[in-house]
């Protein structure tokens, strides 16, 4: 739920800065960035890189969990087969 609220806030702030360029220009000059569009672009790039890293980590974690699950299922299946043949 917190992630959705954060995304809505970021989307809203970005929408305001894009629709009212003077706001982003004012904030950019306040921070020391030359152009207002850079004030929107820099955090967006950082956010996208962060999301990419998190998605990759999640994919690796899911792959590890799937490997562990398949290993357990294979071992149970092998144990059942060996029990039947004994």
N, C-alpha and C positions, 0 to 999 in steps of 0.2 A: 504494500500500500504506500509506503514511503517513497518507493521508486516512482510510482505513478504520480504522486504529488510533486516530486522533484521535476519530473518530465513536463508536467503541465506548467509549472512555474518557469522553467527554462524556455519552453515553447512560447509562453505568453510574453516573457521578457524579450525574446528574440523578435516576436511579432511587433511589439511596440517599437523596438529599435529599428526595425526595417521599415515600418509604416511611418515613423516620425524620425527621420534621419538626424534632426537636430539634437535629439536625446542621445543617440549613440555618439555623435560628434562631441557633445558636451562631456559625456563620460570618458571618451577617449582622450580628450585634452586634459581632463582631471587626472587620469592615470598616467599620462605621458606618452600615449600612442598617437601618431600623427593623424590617422583617418578614422572616422567612425566605423567604416566597414571592417577595418582591421580589429576593432574592439569586439565585433560580432564573430569574425572569422577565426581569430586565434583560439578563443574558448571552444568554438565548434570543432576545430581540428583536434584539440586536446580531448574533448568528449568522445569523438569518433575513435581516436586511438585507444582510449580507455575501454570503450565498448568492444573493440576488436580484441584487445588483450583478454578481457573477461570472457568473451565468447570462445576464444581459443582454449582458455583454461577450463571452461565448462565442458567443451568438447573432449578434451583430454581426460578429465575426471569421469565423464560418462563412458568413455572408451575403456578406462581401467575398471570401472564397475561392471560393465558388460562382460569384459574378459573374465573377471572373477566369477560372475554368475554362470557363464558358460562352463567354466572349469568345474564349478561345484556340480552342475547338472550332469556333466560328462562323468564325473567321478561316481555320482549316485547311480547313473545308468550302468556303469561298469560293475559296480558292486552288486546290483540286482542281477545282472547277467551271470556273474561268477557264482552267486548264491543259487541260481537256478541250475547251473551245470554241475554243482557239487553233489 
